[in-house]
Amino acid sequence: MFFEFGIKDFIDILLVAVLLYQTYKLMKASGSIHVFTGILVFILIWLVVSQVLEMRLLGSIFDKLVSVGVLALIVLFQEEIRRFLLTLGSHRHANALVRFLTGNRKKELDHDDIMPIVMACLSMGKQKVGALIVMENHMPLDDIVRTGDLIDANINQRLIENIFFKNSPLHDGAMVVSKKRIKAAGCILPVSHNLDIPKELGLRHRAAMGMSQASDARIIIVSEETGSISMAYKGQFHLRLTAEELESLLIQNND
């Protein structure tokens, strides 16, 4: 009897491959890639012992470990699982469906909203004033907003520069822009512990990377040491940006 391989089998294998790839990306972004590799090795050994070699005693031990291990993994990776579910629920197609059903429209940033941010970053860069600006995208950032001081003001270049002025009590935290408004300042961001981040990049860059790994937000960084402007988005840095490049990235990623 020949092995039958149909379209459902192909789709099944394809979905498993996509699931493993997305899990790999999530683990790599959170710095847990070695744990992911260890899990794959354990599963492979379990399948060989229980299915190929049919060792009943050792197989039963592995079965018990797997049943307990699932609960342990949920506890160990609760933040990653929460992030994955938030990303899934905040995907732009899911949001588009919700907006269609509820009749609400997302407030997109236009050129007039972006330019005050770009000009403020350019001005602060020339004066070597450090800044950290989080641009909310599809995923809501209410948890981050609650860590700072609520402002809820129109996007204004002078206000942005005053927030990050060296003597301002809010200059050390991050500013959050949401729904075409400056929502809050002095906010605390999750710091990335990724060892691949270049040593010359400071705590602001690590906080920006951590935020970009935990959400779909775009985070603008103005370096206090060099005055250079950078952006973190989806776990990647765009370093030493000109005003034109920053504007282009903000408009491009606003789609």
C-alpha positions in Angstrom: 0.0 0.0 0.0 1.5 3.3 -1.1 1.6 6.4 1.1 -1.1 8.8 0.0 0.0 12.4 -0.1 -2.8 14.9 -0.8 -3.4 18.6 -0.8 -4.5 18.5 2.9 -1.1 16.9 3.8 0.7 19.7 2.0 -1.3 22.4 3.8 -0.7 20.6 7.1 3.1 20.6 6.6 3.1 24.2 5.3 1.1 25.4 8.4 3.5 23.6 10.8 6.5 25.1 9.0 5.0 28.6 9.3 4.2 28.0 13.0 7.8 26.9 13.7 9.2 29.8 11.7 7.1 32.4 13.6 8.0 30.7 16.9 11.7 30.9 15.9 11.4 34.6 15.0 9.6 35.3 18.4 12.2 33.4 20.4 15.1 35.1 18.5 13.6 38.5 19.1 13.3 37.8 22.8 16.8 36.3 23.1 15.5 32.8 23.9 16.7 31.1 20.7 18.8 28.6 22.7 15.7 27.6 24.6 13.8 27.1 21.4 16.6 24.9 20.0 16.6 22.9 23.2 12.9 22.3 22.9 13.2 21.1 19.3 16.0 18.7 20.3 13.9 17.3 23.2 10.9 16.8 20.9 13.1 15.0 18.4 14.5 12.7 21.0 11.0 12.0 22.4 9.7 11.1 18.9 12.6 8.8 18.2 12.3 7.1 21.6 8.5 6.6 21.6 7.7 6.2 17.9 10.8 4.8 16.2 12.6 2.7 18.9 9.3 2.1 20.8 10.9 2.1 24.2 7.9 1.9 26.4 9.4 2.7 29.8 11.6 5.6 28.5 8.7 6.7 26.2 6.3 6.9 29.1 8.7 9.0 31.1 9.1 11.4 28.2 5.3 11.5 27.8 4.9 12.7 31.4 7.7 15.3 31.0 6.0 16.6 27.9 2.6 16.9 29.6 4.2 18.8 32.5 6.5 20.7 30.2 3.7 22.4 28.4 2.5 24.1 31.6 6.1 25.0 32.4 6.6 26.6 29.0 3.4 28.6 29.4 4.7 30.0 32.7 8.2 30.5 31.3 7.2 32.3 28.1 4.0 34.1 29.3 5.3 37.4 28.1 6.2 36.1 24.7 2.8 34.3 24.4 1.0 37.5 25.5 3.0 39.5 22.9 2.1 37.0 20.2 -1.6 37.2 21.0 -1.5 41.0 21.1 0.3 41.1 17.8 -2.2 38.7 16.3 -5.2 40.7 17.6 -3.6 44.0 16.6 -2.7 43.0 13.1 -3.7 45.6 10.6 -6.1 43.1 8.8 -7.7 42.3 12.1 -8.0 45.9 13.0 -9.4 46.7 9.5 -12.1 44.1 10.1 -12.9 45.5 13.6 -13.1 49.1 12.2 -15.3 47.9 9.4 -17.7 46.2 11.8 -17.8 49.1 14.3 -17.6 51.9 11.8 -14.6 53.5 13.5 -11.7 54.7 11.4 -8.0 54.7 12.4 -6.5 58.2 12.7 -3.6 58.0 10.3 -0.7 60.4 10.7 -0.3 62.7 7.8 2.5 65.0 6.6 1.4 67.9 8.9 1.6 65.5 11.9 5.0 64.0 11.0 6.9 67.1 10.1 6.8 68.7 13.6 8.3 65.4 15.0 11.0 65.3 12.3 11.9 69.0 12.8 12.0 68.6 16.6 14.4 65.6 16.2 16.6 67.5 13.8 16.8 70.5 16.2 17.5 68.3 19.2 20.1 66.3 17.3 22.0 69.6 16.5 21.9 70.5 20.2 22.7 66.9 21.3 19.6 66.6 23.4 18.6 63.0 23.9 15.1 62.0 23.0 12.9 58.8 22.8 9.6 59.1 20.9 7.2 56.1 20.5 4.8 56.2 17.6 1.9 54.0 18.2 0.8 51.9 15.2 -1.9 49.2 15.2 -1.1 47.8 18.7 -2.4 50.0 21.5 0.2 51.2 24.0 -2.1 51.9 27.0 0.2 50.0 29.4 3.2 52.1 28.4 1.1 55.4 28.6 0.2 54.5 32.2 3.8 54.4 33.2 4.3 58.1 32.4 2.5 61.4 32.8 -0.6 62.0 30.7 -0.3 65.1 28.4 -2.9 64.6 25.5 -1.8 67.6 23.4 -1.6 68.4 19.8 1.7 67.4 18.0 3.9 70.5 18.3 7.6 70.9 17.6 8.1 73.4 20.5 6.3 71.2 23.0 8.4 68.1 22.0 11.6 70.1 22.4 10.4 71.4 25.8 9.6 67.8 27.0 13.1 66.6 26.2 14.9 69.8 27.4 17.7 68.7 29.8 16.2 70.4 32.8 12.7 69.0 32.2 11.5 66.4 34.7 10.2 64.3 31.8 13.3 64.3 29.5 14.6 60.9 30.7 11.5 58.9 29.8 9.8 58.2 26.4 7.1 60.3 24.8 4.2 58.4 23.2 2.3 59.6 20.2 -1.1 58.1 19.7 -4.1 58.9 17.5 -2.5 62.1 16.2 -1.9 63.3 19.8 1.1 63.5 22.2 -0.5 61.1 24.6 2.1 61.0 27.5 5.7 61.6 28.4 8.2 60.3 30.9 7.1 56.7 30.0 9.1 53.6 30.9 9.9 51.2 28.1 11.0 47.5 28.3 14.8 47.2 27.7 16.1 44.7 25.2 18.8 42.2 26.5 19.7 41.2 22.9 23.5 40.7 22.8 23.6 41.6 19.1 23.0 45.3 19.8 26.3 47.2 19.2 28.1 48.2 22.3 28.3 51.9 21.3 24.5 52.2 21.5 23.3 53.3 24.9 20.3 52.7 27.1 17.9 54.7 24.9 18.6 52.4 21.9 18.2 49.3 24.1 14.8 50.6 25.3 13.8 51.4 21.8 14.7 48.0 20.6 12.8 46.4 23.5 9.7 48.4 22.6 10.0 47.5 18.9 10.2 43.8 19.9 7.2 44.0 22.2 4.9 46.0 19.8 4.6 47.2 16.2 5.4 50.8 17.2 8.1 52.9 15.6 10.5 54.3 18.1 12.7 57.4 17.2 15.9 57.9 19.1 18.0 61.0 19.3 21.4 60.3 20.7 22.6 62.6 23.5 26.3 61.7 22.8 26.4 62.1 19.0 23.2 63.9 18.1 22.4 61.2 15.5 18.8 60.2 14.8 17.8 56.5 14.6 14.6 54.5 14.5 13.8 51.0 15.8 11.0 49.1 14.1 10.0 45.4 14.3 13.3 44.5 16.0 15.6 46.3 13.6 17.6 49.6 13.8 17.7 52.3 11.1 20.8 54.2 12.2 22.1 57.7 11.4 19.1 59.0 9.6 18.8 62.3 7.8 15.6 64.3 8.2 14.4 63.1 4.7 15.1 59.5 5.5 13.2 59.8 8.9 10.3 61.4 7.2 10.2 58.7 4.5 10.3 55.9 7.1 7.5 57.4 9.1 5.3 57.9 6.1 6.2 54.5 4.7 5.5 52.6 8.0 2.3 54.6 8.6 0.5 52.5 5.9 
